[in-house]
Amino acid sequence: MLVLAVFAISLPAFAVEPAPNGITLPDGYQDWRVIASSQRDDNSTMRVILGNDIAVAAARAGKTNPWPEGAVLAKLVWKNESMDKWPAALVPGKFVHAEFMVRDSTKWPETGGWGFARWIGMEQKPYGKNAGFVEECFGCHQPVKDRDFVFTRPAMLPDLRGQ
């Protein structure tokens, strides 16, 4: 048993490859705060949109057009699944992918100031054969050009501080 414990400690941490454009999977993104949620009926998926501290502060202050430099949005996507004990309720099923938008106007002026990345499945395999995959992402975001290329509409929360 001790041998197994020592062996487990000596194993390297699971490393996720960067996206083809060099963006790395943000450490600890799973612990970021929720900015919004959404659902797509066309592909039966639900999404939770998380943000780093910069993105969350901007969303709470209503300062998202444009989003500030350094903001990072994470969209986590699952297939919809009916809850076994309450079939009318949809719950997260199979994890599909994690998508990221990284705000850096200097680094990515050709894509509206955003870097795009996606990692597929629980294995978090980078999406795209080469850095050109971002044209697909940026093309999809054209309908929301007037919203700084971001589909997400932050969910407003009551502010009860000071009461």
C-alpha positions as CSV (number, residue, x, y, z in Angstrom):
1,M,0.0,0.0,0.0
2,L,2.8,2.4,0.9
3,V,4.5,1.7,-2.5
4,L,1.2,2.7,-4.3
5,A,1.0,5.9,-2.3
6,V,4.6,6.8,-3.1
7,F,4.1,6.0,-6.8
8,A,1.0,8.1,-7.0
9,I,2.8,11.1,-5.5
10,S,5.6,10.8,-8.0
11,L,3.3,10.8,-11.0
12,P,3.4,14.1,-13.0
13,A,0.3,16.3,-13.0
14,F,-2.1,15.9,-15.9
15,A,-0.9,18.5,-18.4
16,V,-3.3,20.0,-21.0
17,E,-1.8,21.1,-24.3
18,P,-2.2,24.8,-25.3
19,A,-4.6,25.7,-28.1
20,P,-3.0,25.9,-31.5
21,N,-2.8,29.7,-31.2
22,G,-0.8,29.4,-28.0
23,I,-3.5,30.2,-25.4
24,T,-3.2,28.0,-22.4
25,L,-6.0,26.6,-20.4
26,P,-6.4,29.0,-17.4
27,D,-5.4,27.4,-14.1
28,G,-8.3,27.1,-11.7
29,Y,-11.0,28.3,-14.1
30,Q,-13.4,25.7,-12.5
31,D,-13.4,27.9,-9.4
32,W,-14.3,31.2,-11.2
33,R,-17.6,32.9,-10.5
34,V,-20.7,32.6,-12.6
35,I,-21.5,35.5,-15.0
36,A,-24.4,33.9,-16.9
37,S,-26.0,30.7,-18.2
38,S,-27.6,29.9,-21.5
39,Q,-29.1,27.0,-23.4
40,R,-29.1,26.1,-27.0
41,D,-32.1,24.3,-28.3
42,D,-30.5,23.6,-31.7
43,N,-27.9,21.2,-30.2
44,S,-29.5,20.4,-26.8
45,T,-26.8,21.9,-24.7
46,M,-26.6,24.0,-21.6
47,R,-23.8,26.4,-20.8
48,V,-22.5,28.1,-17.7
49,I,-20.4,31.2,-18.4
50,L,-17.7,31.9,-15.8
51,G,-15.3,34.9,-15.6
52,N,-12.0,35.7,-14.0
53,D,-12.0,38.5,-11.5
54,I,-11.7,41.2,-14.1
55,A,-14.6,39.9,-16.1
56,V,-16.8,39.4,-13.1
57,A,-16.2,43.0,-11.9
58,A,-17.0,44.3,-15.3
59,A,-20.2,42.2,-15.6
60,R,-21.4,43.3,-12.1
61,A,-20.7,47.0,-12.9
62,G,-22.4,46.8,-16.3
63,K,-19.2,47.7,-18.1
64,T,-19.1,45.1,-20.8
65,N,-19.2,47.1,-24.0
66,P,-16.3,46.9,-24.4
67,W,-15.1,44.3,-21.9
68,P,-11.9,45.5,-20.1
69,E,-8.4,44.4,-21.0
70,G,-7.5,41.2,-19.2
71,A,-11.1,39.9,-18.9
72,V,-11.4,36.2,-19.6
73,L,-14.7,34.4,-20.2
74,A,-15.1,30.7,-19.9
75,K,-18.1,28.9,-21.4
76,L,-18.6,25.4,-20.1
77,V,-20.9,23.3,-22.2
78,W,-22.8,20.1,-21.4
79,K,-25.4,18.0,-23.3
80,N,-28.9,18.4,-21.8
81,E,-30.1,15.4,-19.8
82,S,-33.4,14.9,-18.1
83,M,-33.2,14.3,-14.4
84,D,-34.2,10.7,-13.6
85,K,-36.5,11.6,-10.6
86,W,-37.9,14.7,-12.2
87,P,-38.0,14.3,-16.1
88,A,-39.2,17.9,-16.6
89,A,-35.9,19.2,-15.2
90,L,-32.8,19.5,-17.4
91,V,-29.4,18.8,-15.8
92,P,-25.9,18.6,-17.1
93,G,-25.2,15.4,-19.0
94,K,-22.0,14.6,-20.9
95,F,-19.4,17.4,-20.8
96,V,-18.9,18.7,-24.3
97,H,-16.2,21.4,-24.1
98,A,-14.8,24.5,-22.4
99,E,-14.4,27.6,-24.6
100,F,-12.5,30.8,-23.6
101,M,-12.4,34.3,-24.8
102,V,-9.3,36.3,-23.6
103,R,-9.4,40.1,-23.9
104,D,-6.1,41.6,-25.2
105,S,-6.6,44.2,-27.9
106,T,-2.9,44.5,-28.5
107,K,-2.3,40.8,-29.0
108,W,-5.4,40.0,-31.1
109,P,-6.5,43.2,-33.0
110,E,-7.6,41.1,-36.0
111,T,-10.2,39.3,-34.0
112,G,-11.8,42.2,-32.3
113,G,-9.3,42.2,-29.4
114,W,-10.2,38.7,-28.4
115,G,-8.2,35.5,-28.3
116,F,-10.3,32.4,-28.7
117,A,-9.6,28.8,-27.5
118,R,-11.6,25.6,-26.9
119,W,-10.8,22.3,-25.2
120,I,-12.9,19.3,-26.0
121,G,-14.3,16.7,-23.6
122,M,-13.2,15.6,-20.2
123,E,-9.7,15.1,-21.7
124,Q,-9.5,18.8,-22.6
125,K,-8.1,18.1,-26.0
126,P,-7.3,21.4,-27.8
127,Y,-9.7,22.3,-30.7
128,G,-8.3,23.1,-34.1
129,K,-5.6,21.7,-36.4
130,N,-3.8,25.0,-36.5
131,A,-4.1,28.7,-35.3
132,G,-6.5,29.4,-38.2
133,F,-9.3,27.8,-36.2
134,V,-9.9,31.3,-34.7
135,E,-11.5,32.4,-38.0
136,E,-14.3,30.0,-37.3
137,C,-14.8,31.4,-33.8
138,F,-14.6,35.0,-34.9
139,G,-16.9,34.4,-37.8
140,C,-19.6,33.0,-35.5
141,H,-19.3,36.1,-33.3
142,Q,-19.9,38.6,-36.1
143,P,-23.7,38.9,-35.3
144,V,-22.7,40.4,-31.9
145,K,-20.1,42.8,-33.1
146,D,-22.0,45.7,-31.5
147,R,-21.7,43.9,-28.2
148,D,-17.9,43.6,-28.3
149,F,-18.3,40.2,-30.1
150,V,-19.7,38.6,-26.9
151,F,-23.0,36.6,-27.0
152,T,-23.2,36.4,-23.2
153,R,-25.6,38.7,-21.4
154,P,-24.6,38.8,-17.8
155,A,-27.2,37.8,-15.3
156,M,-28.1,40.6,-13.0
157,L,-28.1,39.8,-9.3
158,P,-29.7,41.8,-6.4
159,D,-27.1,43.9,-4.6
160,L,-28.1,43.7,-0.9
161,R,-24.9,45.0,0.5
162,G,-25.4,47.8,3.0
163,Q,-28.9,46.8,3.9
